[in-house]
Amino acid sequence: MGIGEHFEGVKQHWARNFAFLDYFKKVYGRAEPLPKWSDADVEEFIASDPVYGPQLKALRESRKFALAGALVGAAHLGGVAFKYSKAPHGVVLATGFGALTGAVVGSEVAEHWYQLYKMDKQGANLRFIYWWEDKVAGQKS
């Protein structure tokens, strides 16, 4: 095995380890950005794809848990800080930290509620991007 073959093996190894960067290149590394999609477009994809459609629907539903957790966390920690501190900067920081913590806890609850740990979340989002790209290209032609 020569140095060139070894280098190719190392390159393939790191390409597999950083495969998630392909997602960001596909979504954010465009010369011309994709047009905005609506909820109706997402619902059309969910109805058309029997594998990734239900996964994307569960992912969209899980956002409600994160939002609810953020609201509860912000209200609770901000309220406690206001009750005991009354310092404006402390209340703002506590509210922000409470929102962040609540969103993480809400996301974790959604992860188990919808069993998102069994799904390919990135794959579902990327499949939707591919579908949207094809649909937009078909409309331009």
N, C-alpha and C positions, 0 to 999 in steps of 0.2 A: 504494500500500500504506500503510495507516494504522498508527498506533501499536498499535492493538488486534490487528491481524493479525500485526504483528512480534512482539508479546508472546506470542501463541499459538504462533508458530513457535519462539520461544526456549523456551517451556514444553515443547513436544513434544520438542525436541532434548534437554533435560535429563531428561525422562521416559524417553527411550530410553537415555541414558547411565547412569541410575540404576535401570534395570529390575530389577537384581538385588535391590533392596530389596523388590520384590513377593514374592519368595521368603520373606524374613524375616517380612514381614507375614503371609503365609499360614501359616507354621510357628509363629512365636512371638507374633504379635500377636492372639491369640484371647482372647475373653472367657472361653470354656470350653475348656480344653485337650482335645486328642484323647486317648483312652485309649491305653495302651501296646500295642504290637503285638509279636507273637512271631515267631520265626524261621519258624514254619509259615505265618504270614500273608504274610511276605515271599516265601516259596517259592511260595505260591499266586499272588501277583502275578506273579512271574517266569514261572510256567507260563501265566498268562492273557494276558500282554501280549507279542506277538511282537517289538515294536520296542524298548520300554524295559525289558522283562524281562531280556534278556541283558546289557544295559548295567548294570542294577542289580546283576546277579550278578557281573559283572566288578568293579564298584566294591566290592562286599562282599569279594571275594577279594583285592583290592588292599590291604585293611587288614592282611592277614597279613604283607605285605612291610614295611609301616611298623612293625608291632609287632616283627618280627624285627630290623629295623634299629635300633629303639630299644633293644632288649635288648643287641645286640652293641655298639652305641655306648656305652651306659651301662657295661657290663662292662669294655670296653677302656679308656675314658678314666678311669673310676673306679679301675680297677686301676693304671693308670700313675700317677695322682695319689697313690694310697695307697703305692705302691712308693717314689716319690721324695719325697713331701712329708710324709705321715703327719699332716698338719693336718686335723682333722675337717671344718672348714668348707670347706677346699679340695677334699677328697674329695667332699663333698656337691655343691658347685658343679660340679665336673668331671663327676660322674656325671649330674647334670641336663643339663648342656650336651652330654654325649655322647649321652644319650637323645634330646634334641631334634635334634641333628645326624643321628644314625642314623635317626630317624623320617623326616626330610626326605629323606635319601638313599634310604631304602627306598621312600618314596612316589614318588620320581623313577624308581627302577627299575621299580616297578609301572606307572607311567605309560607306560613303553616296552614292558614285558612284555605288558601287556594292551591296548596301543595306546589308552589312555584319552584321548589328545589328539585322537582322531578322534570322540569321543563328546560328547554334550551331558550332562555330569554333573549339572548343576543341573536340567535338564529331566527326567532320569530320576528323580531324587529327588522333584521336585515332582509328577511323574505318579503316583509311588507315594503321596504324601500325598493327592492328589485321589482316588485309588482307595480308600485307607483311609478317607477322610472319607465317601465314598459307601457303603462297606461298613458302617461304623458307623451311618450314618443309616438304612440299610436294616434293620439289626438292631433299632433302637429302634422302628421303625414297626410 
